[in-house]
Amino acid sequence: MGNQLALINFLEKWNIVMSYLSLTSVIIGIGLFVYHRWKLDRPQKFKNVYDYIAQKELKIHHRFILSWGMALFFFSNTLAEGWVLQGLSFFFLRFCVASLLASILVFAAYSILNYYYPLYQQRQLIYWRYRPRICPITGNIMRLLSEVEEDVYLDKEAWDGENTFSVDHDVWMEDETGKICIEKYSGFVEASICEKCSMQTSKVFQEEIISPTTAFSKGELLKHHECSNCKARKTTVHTIRYTKESITVFQARLERPLFQTPNTAKLPHMNYYH
């Protein structure tokens, strides 16, 4: 009888703790959802939304799933109280079943998220990156410059980053005032379709220059890809365009005449008649 009373008192305290922990997990999940919507919907620069989606959105989704998985685990440990009163072995059995249910929920949600999210993320990144910018001075829509046009506004450091494909830059211009807005993006964000599993989860994890650019020839770059789903790897070869210094040297050599008329005034006088 004493053991039964001790078990009842233990289960009462256990249920209270599990109920509070379950409620806390639900509140954390709701808080994560509210924080996520606030980060997307608040007035801000489009570049900030892009950075949040690229760097933090997936982590928020993972934490949201984990919080609801923990809520299910804690809540399941308060069920079937009459069955658990039969002995501690049933208590541990309920604990194992609750752990199993929570693990299945989290694993299934993670699998679905990892399968469908990369394509959704890619679409969102494209939308926020190329959504027309508004000039803060005139309120007019700014124009995205082409690769050739934007080179005028990039410094040497930006050129070097683009040549190695580690970073990319978008230059927006307001034609009326000439105001320029330069945005920097990572060259490793975009995912491609994996040739093995056909999912859009293959990303660049390393780059290697095998031949640098010169004044007369372009360079070559190796990009090593890895699929986050099936871990398959592949290597692609890319051409590195000329650097600013190479183009300047090349243009200077082109502008120089192939045959220069010597300055006869500086040549020594030679008598060819004897």
VENSUL-V575131 format. One record per residue. RES is the residue in one small letter. SS is DSSP state (H for helix, E for strand, C for the rest). PSI is psi in degrees with one decimal (* if undefined). OMEGA is omega in whole degrees, 0 to 359 (999 if undefined). Layout:
BEGIN
RES/SS/PSI/OMEGA
RES/SS/PSI/OMEGA
END
This chain:
BEGIN
m/C/-41.7/179
g/H/-39.2/178
n/H/-35.7/180
q/H/-42.2/178
l/H/-39.9/178
a/H/-40.2/179
l/H/-39.8/179
i/H/-45.1/179
n/H/-40.3/178
f/H/-44.6/181
l/H/-34.8/177
e/H/-46.9/178
k/H/-39.0/179
w/H/-45.2/181
n/H/-38.3/179
i/H/-46.0/180
v/H/-45.5/180
m/H/-37.8/179
s/H/-43.4/179
y/H/-41.5/179
l/H/-37.9/177
s/H/-45.1/178
l/H/-39.4/178
t/H/-41.4/179
s/H/-39.5/178
v/H/-43.0/179
i/H/-40.4/178
i/H/-42.8/178
g/H/-44.2/178
i/H/-39.9/178
g/H/-40.4/178
l/H/-40.8/178
f/H/-44.0/179
v/H/-41.7/178
y/H/-41.4/180
h/H/-46.0/179
r/H/-35.5/179
w/H/-39.5/179
k/H/-30.3/181
l/H/-36.0/190
d/H/-15.2/182
r/C/151.4/178
p/C/123.2/182
q/C/173.8/177
k/C/145.0/179
f/H/-32.1/179
k/H/-35.8/179
n/H/-38.4/177
v/H/-41.9/178
y/H/-47.3/181
d/H/-38.8/179
y/H/-44.3/180
i/H/-40.9/184
a/H/-32.7/190
q/H/-30.8/191
k/C/-19.6/187
e/H/-44.6/181
l/H/-38.2/178
k/H/-38.7/178
i/H/-41.5/178
h/H/-41.5/179
h/H/-43.3/180
r/H/-35.3/178
f/H/-46.0/178
i/H/-42.7/181
l/H/-38.8/180
s/H/-40.3/178
w/H/-31.2/174
g/H/-41.5/177
m/H/-37.0/177
a/H/-41.8/178
l/H/-39.8/180
f/H/-48.4/182
f/H/-41.2/181
f/H/-38.2/180
s/H/-25.1/180
n/C/5.1/174
t/C/-3.7/184
l/C/166.3/177
a/C/50.0/184
e/H/-38.8/179
g/H/-34.6/179
w/H/-37.7/182
v/H/-27.0/181
l/C/-12.3/181
q/C/-18.3/178
g/C/165.5/182
l/H/-26.5/179
s/H/-36.3/177
f/H/-29.6/177
f/H/-46.5/179
f/H/-31.4/177
l/H/-43.5/177
r/H/-38.9/179
f/H/-42.6/180
c/H/-40.8/179
v/H/-41.5/179
a/H/-40.7/178
s/H/-40.1/180
l/H/-45.0/180
l/H/-44.0/180
a/H/-40.0/179
s/H/-41.1/179
i/H/-42.6/179
l/H/-48.3/182
v/H/-44.2/180
f/H/-43.7/180
a/H/-43.8/180
a/H/-40.1/177
y/H/-41.4/181
s/H/-44.6/178
i/H/-42.4/180
l/H/-45.8/181
n/H/-23.1/180
y/H/-45.6/186
y/H/-24.5/188
y/H/-41.2/183
p/H/-41.9/179
l/H/-41.6/177
y/H/-44.2/179
q/H/-41.7/181
q/H/-42.5/179
r/H/-41.0/179
q/H/-40.6/179
l/H/-42.0/178
i/H/-41.0/181
y/H/-48.6/184
w/H/-26.6/179
r/H/-40.4/186
y/H/9.4/173
r/C/130.8/185
p/C/133.2/177
r/C/151.0/179
i/E/130.4/179
c/C/126.4/181
p/C/-15.5/182
i/C/-52.4/185
t/C/-19.7/184
g/C/6.0/180
n/C/159.6/176
i/E/130.6/180
m/C/157.6/183
r/E/133.5/178
l/E/121.4/182
l/C/152.6/177
s/C/173.0/180
e/H/-36.9/180
v/H/-42.4/182
e/H/-36.5/186
e/H/-19.4/183
d/H/-26.7/180
v/H/-29.4/187
y/H/2.8/180
l/C/139.9/178
d/C/-177.7/184
k/H/-40.0/180
e/H/-41.1/178
a/H/-39.7/178
w/H/-44.6/181
d/H/-39.3/179
g/H/-40.7/180
e/H/-32.8/180
n/H/-30.7/179
t/C/5.1/178
f/C/13.9/180
s/C/-30.1/177
v/E/161.2/176
d/E/150.4/182
h/E/139.0/171
d/E/131.0/180
v/E/119.2/178
w/E/138.0/182
m/E/138.8/171
e/E/113.2/190
d/C/-30.3/184
e/C/-44.9/183
t/C/-14.8/183
g/C/13.3/180
k/E/136.8/184
i/E/137.9/175
c/E/118.6/181
i/E/126.7/180
e/E/136.2/184
k/E/132.4/181
y/E/150.0/177
s/E/140.3/180
g/C/-2.2/183
f/C/8.3/187
v/C/-46.2/188
e/C/136.6/179
a/C/147.7/178
s/E/169.5/182
i/C/129.4/179
c/C/133.5/181
e/C/-19.1/183
k/C/-50.3/184
c/C/-4.9/177
s/C/21.4/176
m/C/151.5/181
q/C/68.6/184
t/C/15.2/180
s/E/123.2/182
k/E/156.7/178
v/E/129.2/178
f/E/-11.2/179
q/E/145.3/176
e/E/148.1/184
e/E/123.3/178
i/E/119.8/180
i/E/-22.2/174
s/E/119.2/182
p/C/165.6/178
t/C/151.8/174
t/C/-176.4/180
a/C/-19.3/185
f/C/-4.0/182
s/C/148.0/176
k/C/161.1/180
g/E/177.4/178
e/E/143.1/184
l/E/134.7/174
l/E/130.4/177
k/E/121.5/181
h/E/121.7/182
h/E/149.3/174
e/E/134.8/179
c/E/126.9/180
s/C/-12.1/180
n/C/-56.4/184
c/C/0.2/178
k/C/16.4/177
a/C/144.4/182
r/E/150.3/174
k/E/162.1/180
t/E/133.6/178
t/E/153.4/181
v/E/133.9/181
h/E/152.2/179
t/E/133.8/176
i/E/126.7/181
r/C/171.3/180
y/C/148.1/173
t/C/168.7/179
k/H/-41.3/181
e/H/-39.3/180
s/H/-42.2/180
i/H/-40.3/180
t/H/-45.7/179
v/H/-41.6/182
f/H/-43.4/179
q/H/-37.7/180
a/H/-38.0/180
r/H/-32.1/178
l/H/-35.5/182
e/H/-18.5/180
r/C/131.6/180
p/C/144.5/179
l/C/-36.8/181
f/C/118.6/179
q/C/135.8/177
t/C/121.7/182
p/C/151.8/177
n/C/103.4/185
t/H/-19.9/181
a/H/-25.5/182
k/H/-7.2/180
l/C/144.3/178
p/C/143.9/180
h/C/128.8/181
m/C/131.6/181
n/C/114.5/183
y/C/0.9/180
y/C/135.7/181
h/C/*/999
END
